[in-house]
């Protein structure tokens, strides 16, 4: 049974492209069997999940694997759901968004500087405006991926 649970958890991670190193919350329901509570940390260490056998409700971001003996639910968003597969993926997107915010601030400051816009060639100013639109579009995409408004 231990091997079946660990295999199911690993397959579920692989199928949804979840980070293999991240420890994810999970619950398991056995039909005619139950591990002792002391066994759950061992299973969790092998499968990189933190079990909660008593969880009643299933959140919308639950990924499931069912067998004849048990139902396994891992509570994580797959890459198909929001574009971020792990805490590391989210951190990477947050870092990129922060860089874009800085670039946008600098571009806005440059465009607000009348001395710069009056002396710079029109082609340069227009290029800066177009880049600003592109940066803002990309930042919106990042925020949508992160669920920020």
ChimeraX commands (.cxc) that place a marker at each C-alpha (Angstrom):
marker #1 position 0.00,0.00,0.00 radius 0.5
marker #1 position 2.87,2.35,0.83 radius 0.5
marker #1 position 4.39,1.82,-2.60 radius 0.5
marker #1 position 1.05,2.43,-4.32 radius 0.5
marker #1 position 0.53,5.73,-2.49 radius 0.5
marker #1 position 4.06,7.00,-3.18 radius 0.5
marker #1 position 3.82,5.97,-6.85 radius 0.5
marker #1 position 0.43,7.66,-7.22 radius 0.5
marker #1 position 1.77,10.88,-5.69 radius 0.5
marker #1 position 4.84,10.92,-7.93 radius 0.5
marker #1 position 2.78,10.19,-11.05 radius 0.5
marker #1 position 0.32,12.94,-10.16 radius 0.5
marker #1 position 3.20,15.41,-9.79 radius 0.5
marker #1 position 4.70,14.35,-13.11 radius 0.5
marker #1 position 1.38,14.48,-14.96 radius 0.5
marker #1 position 0.77,18.06,-13.84 radius 0.5
marker #1 position 4.40,19.21,-14.07 radius 0.5
marker #1 position 4.61,20.06,-10.36 radius 0.5
marker #1 position 7.98,20.73,-8.77 radius 0.5
marker #1 position 9.35,17.36,-7.61 radius 0.5
marker #1 position 11.22,18.96,-4.69 radius 0.5
marker #1 position 8.41,21.06,-3.21 radius 0.5
marker #1 position 6.46,19.58,-0.29 radius 0.5
marker #1 position 2.77,19.97,-1.14 radius 0.5
marker #1 position -0.29,19.61,1.10 radius 0.5
marker #1 position -2.36,16.50,0.41 radius 0.5
marker #1 position -5.07,14.29,1.80 radius 0.5
marker #1 position -5.82,10.63,1.31 radius 0.5
marker #1 position -8.99,8.60,1.80 radius 0.5
marker #1 position -8.65,4.84,2.14 radius 0.5
marker #1 position -11.58,2.55,1.42 radius 0.5
marker #1 position -10.73,-0.49,3.61 radius 0.5
marker #1 position -7.36,0.48,5.01 radius 0.5
marker #1 position -5.69,3.22,7.02 radius 0.5
marker #1 position -2.10,3.93,7.86 radius 0.5
marker #1 position -1.28,4.72,11.46 radius 0.5
marker #1 position -0.82,8.46,12.04 radius 0.5
marker #1 position 2.87,7.82,12.79 radius 0.5
marker #1 position 3.32,6.39,9.27 radius 0.5
marker #1 position 2.11,9.51,7.47 radius 0.5
marker #1 position 5.33,11.55,7.92 radius 0.5
marker #1 position 7.34,8.68,6.41 radius 0.5
marker #1 position 5.01,8.43,3.41 radius 0.5
marker #1 position 5.05,12.21,3.10 radius 0.5
marker #1 position 8.85,12.29,3.05 radius 0.5
marker #1 position 8.99,9.68,0.28 radius 0.5
marker #1 position 6.32,11.38,-1.82 radius 0.5
marker #1 position 7.19,15.02,-0.86 radius 0.5
marker #1 position 3.68,15.68,0.42 radius 0.5
marker #1 position 2.21,16.62,3.79 radius 0.5
marker #1 position -0.82,14.45,4.55 radius 0.5
marker #1 position -4.00,15.49,6.27 radius 0.5
marker #1 position -6.38,12.49,6.45 radius 0.5
marker #1 position -9.05,14.55,8.17 radius 0.5
marker #1 position -9.60,17.22,5.52 radius 0.5
marker #1 position -13.31,17.39,4.70 radius 0.5
marker #1 position -13.62,19.86,1.83 radius 0.5
marker #1 position -11.69,19.69,-1.42 radius 0.5
marker #1 position -10.45,23.04,-2.71 radius 0.5
marker #1 position -10.82,23.93,-6.37 radius 0.5
marker #1 position -7.09,23.45,-6.97 radius 0.5
marker #1 position -7.12,19.82,-5.86 radius 0.5
marker #1 position -5.43,17.32,-8.17 radius 0.5
marker #1 position -6.71,13.76,-7.68 radius 0.5
marker #1 position -5.54,10.22,-8.30 radius 0.5
marker #1 position -7.91,7.36,-7.43 radius 0.5
marker #1 position -7.27,3.64,-7.19 radius 0.5
marker #1 position -9.38,0.74,-5.97 radius 0.5
marker #1 position -7.87,1.22,-2.49 radius 0.5
marker #1 position -7.66,5.01,-2.01 radius 0.5
marker #1 position -8.26,8.54,-3.30 radius 0.5
marker #1 position -5.25,10.86,-3.19 radius 0.5
marker #1 position -5.65,14.65,-3.46 radius 0.5
marker #1 position -2.72,17.04,-3.79 radius 0.5
marker #1 position -3.57,20.69,-3.22 radius 0.5
marker #1 position -1.61,22.56,-5.86 radius 0.5
marker #1 position -2.24,24.38,-9.09 radius 0.5
marker #1 position -0.97,22.63,-12.17 radius 0.5
marker #1 position 0.90,24.59,-14.82 radius 0.5
marker #1 position -2.19,24.43,-17.01 radius 0.5
marker #1 position -4.24,26.18,-14.32 radius 0.5
marker #1 position -2.21,29.33,-13.75 radius 0.5
marker #1 position 1.19,29.09,-15.38 radius 0.5
marker #1 position 3.11,28.70,-12.17 radius 0.5
marker #1 position 4.11,25.27,-11.06 radius 0.5
marker #1 position 5.69,25.91,-7.75 radius 0.5
marker #1 position 6.77,28.42,-5.19 radius 0.5
marker #1 position 9.96,28.78,-7.20 radius 0.5
marker #1 position 7.96,29.53,-10.36 radius 0.5
marker #1 position 5.92,32.12,-8.52 radius 0.5
marker #1 position 9.06,33.69,-7.06 radius 0.5
marker #1 position 10.59,33.89,-10.54 radius 0.5
marker #1 position 7.52,35.64,-11.94 radius 0.5
marker #1 position 7.39,38.03,-8.97 radius 0.5
marker #1 position 11.06,38.89,-9.55 radius 0.5
marker #1 position 10.45,39.54,-13.26 radius 0.5
marker #1 position 7.41,41.68,-12.42 radius 0.5
marker #1 position 9.47,43.75,-9.98 radius 0.5
marker #1 position 12.11,44.34,-12.66 radius 0.5
marker #1 position 9.42,45.44,-15.12 radius 0.5
marker #1 position 7.94,47.83,-12.56 radius 0.5
marker #1 position 11.37,49.46,-12.18 radius 0.5
marker #1 position 11.83,49.75,-15.95 radius 0.5
marker #1 position 8.33,51.21,-16.31 radius 0.5
marker #1 position 9.03,53.80,-13.59 radius 0.5
marker #1 position 12.28,54.80,-15.32 radius 0.5
marker #1 position 10.56,55.05,-18.71 radius 0.5
marker #1 position 7.75,57.19,-17.27 radius 0.5
marker #1 position 10.28,59.44,-15.57 radius 0.5
marker #1 position 12.20,59.86,-18.85 radius 0.5
marker #1 position 9.05,60.62,-20.83 radius 0.5
marker #1 position 7.93,63.16,-18.20 radius 0.5
marker #1 position 11.28,64.99,-18.49 radius 0.5
marker #1 position 10.60,67.81,-20.94 radius 0.5
marker #1 position 14.32,68.47,-21.41 radius 0.5
marker #1 position 14.83,64.88,-22.58 radius 0.5
marker #1 position 11.78,64.74,-24.87 radius 0.5
marker #1 position 12.57,68.09,-26.48 radius 0.5
marker #1 position 16.22,67.19,-27.24 radius 0.5
marker #1 position 15.86,63.49,-28.13 radius 0.5
marker #1 position 15.04,62.53,-31.71 radius 0.5
marker #1 position 11.33,61.83,-32.26 radius 0.5
marker #1 position 12.19,58.26,-33.27 radius 0.5
marker #1 position 13.84,57.63,-29.87 radius 0.5
marker #1 position 10.92,59.11,-27.91 radius 0.5
marker #1 position 8.39,57.10,-29.93 radius 0.5
marker #1 position 10.46,53.94,-29.43 radius 0.5
marker #1 position 10.48,54.56,-25.68 radius 0.5
marker #1 position 6.70,55.01,-25.68 radius 0.5
marker #1 position 6.23,51.76,-27.61 radius 0.5
marker #1 position 8.54,49.88,-25.25 radius 0.5
marker #1 position 6.57,51.29,-22.31 radius 0.5
marker #1 position 3.35,49.85,-23.76 radius 0.5
marker #1 position 5.07,46.48,-24.24 radius 0.5
marker #1 position 6.43,46.53,-20.67 radius 0.5
marker #1 position 2.99,47.35,-19.25 radius 0.5
marker #1 position 1.40,44.55,-21.29 radius 0.5
marker #1 position 3.96,42.03,-20.01 radius 0.5
marker #1 position 3.51,43.24,-16.42 radius 0.5
marker #1 position -0.26,42.73,-16.75 radius 0.5
marker #1 position 0.36,39.15,-17.94 radius 0.5
marker #1 position 2.60,38.48,-14.94 radius 0.5
marker #1 position 0.04,39.90,-12.54 radius 0.5
marker #1 position -2.69,37.78,-14.12 radius 0.5
marker #1 position -0.52,34.67,-13.67 radius 0.5
marker #1 position 0.04,35.57,-10.03 radius 0.5
marker #1 position -3.63,36.35,-9.46 radius 0.5
marker #1 position -2.86,39.99,-8.61 radius 0.5
marker #1 position -5.18,42.78,-9.62 radius 0.5
marker link #1:1,2 radius 0.2
marker link #1:2,3 radius 0.2
marker link #1:3,4 radius 0.2
marker link #1:4,5 radius 0.2
marker link #1:5,6 radius 0.2
marker link #1:6,7 radius 0.2
marker link #1:7,8 radius 0.2
marker link #1:8,9 radius 0.2
marker link #1:9,10 radius 0.2
marker link #1:10,11 radius 0.2
marker link #1:11,12 radius 0.2
marker link #1:12,13 radius 0.2
marker link #1:13,14 radius 0.2
marker link #1:14,15 radius 0.2
marker link #1:15,16 radius 0.2
marker link #1:16,17 radius 0.2
marker link #1:17,18 radius 0.2
marker link #1:18,19 radius 0.2
marker link #1:19,20 radius 0.2
marker link #1:20,21 radius 0.2
marker link #1:21,22 radius 0.2
marker link #1:22,23 radius 0.2
marker link #1:23,24 radius 0.2
marker link #1:24,25 radius 0.2
marker link #1:25,26 radius 0.2
marker link #1:26,27 radius 0.2
marker link #1:27,28 radius 0.2
marker link #1:28,29 radius 0.2
marker link #1:29,30 radius 0.2
marker link #1:30,31 radius 0.2
marker link #1:31,32 radius 0.2
marker link #1:32,33 radius 0.2
marker link #1:33,34 radius 0.2
marker link #1:34,35 radius 0.2
marker link #1:35,36 radius 0.2
marker link #1:36,37 radius 0.2
marker link #1:37,38 radius 0.2
marker link #1:38,39 radius 0.2
marker link #1:39,40 radius 0.2
marker link #1:40,41 radius 0.2
marker link #1:41,42 radius 0.2
marker link #1:42,43 radius 0.2
marker link #1:43,44 radius 0.2
marker link #1:44,45 radius 0.2
marker link #1:45,46 radius 0.2
marker link #1:46,47 radius 0.2
marker link #1:47,48 radius 0.2
marker link #1:48,49 radius 0.2
marker link #1:49,50 radius 0.2
marker link #1:50,51 radius 0.2
marker link #1:51,52 radius 0.2
marker link #1:52,53 radius 0.2
marker link #1:53,54 radius 0.2
marker link #1:54,55 radius 0.2
marker link #1:55,56 radius 0.2
marker link #1:56,57 radius 0.2
marker link #1:57,58 radius 0.2
marker link #1:58,59 radius 0.2
marker link #1:59,60 radius 0.2
marker link #1:60,61 radius 0.2
marker link #1:61,62 radius 0.2
marker link #1:62,63 radius 0.2
marker link #1:63,64 radius 0.2
marker link #1:64,65 radius 0.2
marker link #1:65,66 radius 0.2
marker link #1:66,67 radius 0.2
marker link #1:67,68 radius 0.2
marker link #1:68,69 radius 0.2
marker link #1:69,70 radius 0.2
marker link #1:70,71 radius 0.2
marker link #1:71,72 radius 0.2
marker link #1:72,73 radius 0.2
marker link #1:73,74 radius 0.2
marker link #1:74,75 radius 0.2
marker link #1:75,76 radius 0.2
marker link #1:76,77 radius 0.2
marker link #1:77,78 radius 0.2
marker link #1:78,79 radius 0.2
marker link #1:79,80 radius 0.2
marker link #1:80,81 radius 0.2
marker link #1:81,82 radius 0.2
marker link #1:82,83 radius 0.2
marker link #1:83,84 radius 0.2
marker link #1:84,85 radius 0.2
marker link #1:85,86 radius 0.2
marker link #1:86,87 radius 0.2
marker link #1:87,88 radius 0.2
marker link #1:88,89 radius 0.2
marker link #1:89,90 radius 0.2
marker link #1:90,91 radius 0.2
marker link #1:91,92 radius 0.2
marker link #1:92,93 radius 0.2
marker link #1:93,94 radius 0.2
marker link #1:94,95 radius 0.2
marker link #1:95,96 radius 0.2
marker link #1:96,97 radius 0.2
marker link #1:97,98 radius 0.2
marker link #1:98,99 radius 0.2
marker link #1:99,100 radius 0.2
marker link #1:100,101 radius 0.2
marker link #1:101,102 radius 0.2
marker link #1:102,103 radius 0.2
marker link #1:103,104 radius 0.2
marker link #1:104,105 radius 0.2
marker link #1:105,106 radius 0.2
marker link #1:106,107 radius 0.2
marker link #1:107,108 radius 0.2
marker link #1:108,109 radius 0.2
marker link #1:109,110 radius 0.2
marker link #1:110,111 radius 0.2
marker link #1:111,112 radius 0.2
marker link #1:112,113 radius 0.2
marker link #1:113,114 radius 0.2
marker link #1:114,115 radius 0.2
marker link #1:115,116 radius 0.2
marker link #1:116,117 radius 0.2
marker link #1:117,118 radius 0.2
marker link #1:118,119 radius 0.2
marker link #1:119,120 radius 0.2
marker link #1:120,121 radius 0.2
marker link #1:121,122 radius 0.2
marker link #1:122,123 radius 0.2
marker link #1:123,124 radius 0.2
marker link #1:124,125 radius 0.2
marker link #1:125,126 radius 0.2
marker link #1:126,127 radius 0.2
marker link #1:127,128 radius 0.2
marker link #1:128,129 radius 0.2
marker link #1:129,130 radius 0.2
marker link #1:130,131 radius 0.2
marker link #1:131,132 radius 0.2
marker link #1:132,133 radius 0.2
marker link #1:133,134 radius 0.2
marker link #1:134,135 radius 0.2
marker link #1:135,136 radius 0.2
marker link #1:136,137 radius 0.2
marker link #1:137,138 radius 0.2
marker link #1:138,139 radius 0.2
marker link #1:139,140 radius 0.2
marker link #1:140,141 radius 0.2
marker link #1:141,142 radius 0.2
marker link #1:142,143 radius 0.2
marker link #1:143,144 radius 0.2
marker link #1:144,145 radius 0.2
marker link #1:145,146 radius 0.2
marker link #1:146,147 radius 0.2
marker link #1:147,148 radius 0.2
marker link #1:148,149 radius 0.2
view
